[in-house]
Amino acid sequence: MVRDFPPPPRAEYFSDLIKKRVEEARSTGGTRETVTVDWNGQQLHVDVIDLPLNDLYLNPGTHRIRAQRTHKPDQDHNLDKDPFGEDGQNYLRSLLMALPADPELPDPAYEKLREDLREFGQNDPGLVTHHGVLVNGNTRAVALRELRKRSMRVGVLPSSFTQADIDAVELALQLRQDQRRDYSYINRLLAMEEQAALGRTPEQIAKEFRIRPATYHQERWILSVIKELNERSASGGGVALRLVDWEGAQERLKELQRLYVKLENLDQDQAEILKERRLAAILLNFSKTDVRHIDEAFLEEGYLEEVLPPELADSGTAAQPAAVSIPGLGLDVPAASSAVSAARALNDRILRAAAAVRNTAAGLSDSEKASAQALLDQARDAFDKAIDKHGRDARVRKRKQLAPARLADACANIDQCVFELVQARTSNSLDEEAFDEAVLKLQGSLRKLAQQAGRGIPNPGDGVSWLLAAATAEGSR
């Protein structure tokens, strides 16, 4: 949702300073520097001026680190309370320098940007409000401060712009193809949600983000699932997973959504169980290849249930009612099956344990974190064994099916050959010599196939019996 921030300290001073510098730039004569921004489908040209770098404010509403703000909930809370205070601005600065997937680590992309600025200086101007809050160029401002630069070139948005206008301009600038540092995945999802809250249609948002409408709906589904899981991960002490915990899971989440949609109309319960199992595997940091093994066969054969420790298998699920009443409507809808409830219960325990382990704020004892880590280790070991066994069985099944599949392909090719043979004869275009050579190759191949089939199949069926008889009859001639 769009949030209006209070004016920063010294807002009037900044507004006067900006007005004076814009007037000076316009009155000096010569070619004025401007920057073009997209706003409401139009191109707006705004004046570029120099402003003291240390007096500019980082934007607390920037889409670039929206998800990463949840990395440290206590500091995020302070930032909400005082967005332009020293503590809040320092937290923003640290997030802009950090790796989006793990804000505890430095971001190589930021370091590359800083070195580029050191060597070549600032090429493109940033963008500020008339109160001196950066709309575009937050990361560059942090890097320039590290390089001890004194000023920054910025374009100035009109004083009439609302917060919604400012957010729309920032989004349009960041989605341009020439940006050096893209939004992280979760921040893109949040930006889409924000645009939907402003009343824009899926088609409009998809066009703005340069994606298909189907992809937009997929992204909204993924964000809703992430938010639901974060809520389910909350324990009694208020510890919960953060949005940033899902950075890096983009491809695995997209594959899950595609499979879920395919199964949903066929078997709702199976789709829900598969969703819970795959989400647990994603949370346990299994690779995309491993997660793919959690499919319909994985559920039907009960691979996980075979290896799940008793303390995890018994997730405290009680017998489920056959139906659930909707308050106020007097309607009953089918309740989740016991299998779905069991899958959700196990996943809830994994979610809460992951939230406890990944929690960076104070409040949990070492023993509580150790207990949560032990549960995650048990769950990962069980999933690892189940995925490995399913993978081995799948490879065996594939090997068993290779020979029949090859023969089926050969039959299809022969059927096509019959059709093309008829056409060639009709048009008198058949190369009889080449056709005869091809038939001889087929004869040799069938002999070799008969030899191997006779050795490996002790009780041949009708098909193999025919093949053996044909080869024997052909060899007696």
Secondary structure, 3 states (H helix, E strand, C coil): CCCCCCCCCCHHHHHHHHHHHHHHHHHCCCCCCEEEEEECCEEEEEEEEEEEHHHCECCCCCHHHCCHHHHCHHHHHHHHHCCCCHHHHHHHHHHHHEECCEEEEECHHHHHHHHHHHHHCCCCCEEECCCCEEEECHHHHHHHHHCCCCEEEEEECCCCCCHHHHHHHHHHHHCCCCCCCCCCHHHHHHHHHHHHHCCCCHHHHHHHCCCCHHHHHHHHHHHHHHHHHHHHCCCCCCCCCCHHHHCCCHHHHHHHHHHHHHHHCCCHHHHHHHHHHHHHHHHCCCCHHHHHCCCHHHHHCCHHHHHCCHHHHCCCCCCCCCEEEECCCCEEEECCCHHHHHHHHHHHHHHHHHHHHHCCCCCCCHHHHHHHHHHHHHHHHHHHHHHHHHHHHHHHHHHHHHHHHHHHHHHHHHHHHHHHHHHHHHCCCCCHHHHHHHHHHHHHHHHHHHHHHHHHCCCCCHHHHHHHHHHHHHHCC
